[in-house]
Amino acid sequence: MTEPQSRARRAVRPLSARELTKQKLSLPQLLRAAGPGLITGGADNDPAGIATYSIVGASVGFAQNWLLLISTPMLIVIQQMSAKVANVTKSDLATLLRRTFGARVATPAVLLMVIANVITMGADLLAMGAAFELLTGVKFIYWVVPLAAVMAIITIFTDYKLLSKYLLWLVAVFATYILAAFLSRPDWGAVLRSTLVPQVTFSPDYFLGAVGLLGTTITPYLFFWQASGEIEERRGVQGISRRNVDISAGMVWSNLTAFSIIVATGTVLYSHHSTIKTAADAARALEPFAGKYATVLFAVGIIGAGLLAIPVLAASAAFGVAGLAGWRRGLGRHAKNAPQFYVVIGLAFLVAMELAVSSVNPIKALFYSQVLDGLIAPVLVILLLILTSSRKLMGDFVNGWTTKVIGCAAAAVMVLADVAVVYQVATKGLPG
Amino acid sequence: MKGVQPPDRRLIDAWWEAVLAGQVDETHPVHGDDVHVSIKHGVLHLAGELASREAREDLLKQARRYVGRGIDDVDATHLRFTNRRDKPGILDQTLIAAFPNRDVAELARKYLVELRHIEPKKAEIIDSGQEAAARRLVPEDFMDEIRKAFKSSQVVLILRVDEVDAFKIREMLAEDTRSVWTVSTPPVPALSSR
């Protein structure tokens, strides 16, 4: 073929769907796209996440900072895959799992997510109770039932999407951890070394922390929530470039906050051999910034994070079950139009409340709920990778090599951490 | 929304009359479940999220016609519209839904086109045994599903729609009709943009 002929052929080649939707975003467009993500990213750190990062910082210092660093691109890629698969297939994750892998695979995968969500809800209720105890002195357990009732009513009967825009500002107080991390005067050389050079200690403490940290960062309910959000908002594939910027900004911000929590707790608590047994211990990490107001700031942040996260946990569980069963679903729908969906939300609150009331230690409950998330997440990451790598389902929007490599690395790291924690706990037992 | 034509005004008027009579759970003839209505102390409260600013303005205008004729005021504080940036006419998507028989499929097609006023680029009902007809409309990868449906004596309704409208139409097919299953094929360049 002569050069002009090949040029002519190239010239008439029709553009693919992906090429037609590819957008080069200018700087102002990039900033506009990143804005909502920054706010949402702050909300990704729910009370269980704050507790887990605090415990990791207090128990192993900065030793797992490297894990947070490598989990950032993994989290971004996984959330982008969740958004993309929903926008391309116009289906939520549970429906897709059922249609692609059948009920035998989809049902256990979704049920594991539902179980982890309900346990996390229970732990988050305890955390909110502990936050109210810090503010009022009234024992945390007395707050659990009223909090669960109020939040169930908010989720079922009010416009949660509208409300969440205001609640996000309560969670913004966690940005103060960034200042607290600086003001606590850590050894930045040690922080940098532990962030860039992986260190592994073969102990149950270390691996429980690692699985908890991965589980609270790459958390299963976020995959379902992201996909269901795309469906409810009907965003479509034309906005994928903007969504990717939005997701990346949010996840980087979320992990930057997590990093700061670990640095602050590592400096304030680990270096002084203090452990976290109560919410008041965890709040001490904010002392370098807030002084005597650290407890109030921490409590306000936990209450905001709980108000924001618990309805999301309940709703993503309900999205999963409704997607499996083929029921009408959506927080934008009136309860009368999607009764089963809202019944599942109500049940999730009831069970979570029961778990919270019967649990004895809020901090332990928060931490172990995230370990459970870490054990479940790789299964869902692998299923998500298979879905988004299917040319039949995704067409021109199938995963590229970078996405595949980072996605597979995420699954591999999580599986390795899970195997290691099971081995460590089986041979050495749970830490005290 | 491109692909959606203005409905018969009589249907909308009938809906308003039903709502004002107390049937606030009636589904809106155009916006479906996207609009929630309640009447409290003579005030008509509109809530939900509509596809465009124009749709919101239009609904509000209709509601205000009834002030003094059954209601005292209209509150649309919680009636939002989606600020969509995606443009119609760039991508198409094919939706496939299986039905127990041709009559049910025909009812679903009528519901979508005549009642919900969607305007698909293609809408065909294919009976079992007409594999060749289905192959012309859907990618080969999805023929397995169609063959399985045909083996169970089901018929399929195949709609080619604008990608921008595909979310809503797929939801209607899956939730508002008696479809056995519904799938969408990946987006492809629109017929007009080729």
Contacts between the chains, C-beta under 8 A, distances in Angstrom:
chain1	res1	chain2	res2	distance
A	14	B	189	6.2
A	14	B	194	5.7
A	15	B	189	6.4
A	16	B	189	7.3
A	17	B	91	5.5
A	17	B	186	7.1
A	17	B	187	4.8
A	17	B	188	5.4
A	17	B	189	5.8
A	20	B	90	5.5
A	20	B	91	6.5
A	20	B	189	5.8
A	20	B	193	7.1
A	21	B	90	7.1
A	21	B	91	7.0
A	21	B	187	8.0
A	88	B	186	5.7
A	88	B	187	6.6
A	89	B	183	7.9
A	89	B	184	6.0
A	89	B	186	7.7
A	90	B	93	7.3
A	90	B	166	5.4
A	90	B	167	5.2
A	90	B	170	4.6
A	90	B	171	8.0
A	90	B	184	4.8
A	91	B	170	7.7
A	91	B	184	7.4
A	99	B	181	7.2
A	99	B	183	6.7
A	159	B	47	7.1
A	159	B	78	6.0
A	162	B	78	7.1
A	231	B	167	6.7
A	233	B	82	7.3
A	234	B	82	7.0
A	234	B	84	7.8
A	234	B	167	4.0
A	234	B	168	6.7
A	235	B	86	7.8
A	236	B	86	4.9
A	236	B	163	6.0
A	236	B	164	6.1
A	236	B	166	7.7
A	236	B	167	6.9
A	237	B	91	6.7
A	237	B	163	6.5
A	237	B	187	5.4
A	238	B	85	7.4
A	238	B	86	3.7
A	238	B	87	6.9
A	238	B	90	6.5
A	238	B	91	7.3
A	238	B	163	7.4
A	238	B	164	7.6
A	239	B	85	6.3
A	239	B	86	5.9
A	242	B	85	7.8
A	326	B	174	7.5
A	328	B	175	5.3
A	332	B	34	7.6
A	332	B	48	7.1
A	332	B	49	6.2
A	333	B	33	5.7
A	334	B	25	8.0
A	334	B	33	7.3
A	334	B	36	5.0
A	336	B	25	5.9
A	337	B	33	5.1
A	391	B	141	7.6
A	392	B	139	7.7
A	392	B	141	3.9
A	392	B	142	7.3
A	393	B	186	6.8
A	394	B	186	5.8
A	395	B	185	7.3
A	395	B	186	2.5
A	395	B	187	6.6
A	395	B	188	6.8
A	396	B	186	6.7
A	396	B	187	7.6
A	396	B	188	7.8
A	397	B	186	6.5
A	397	B	187	7.5
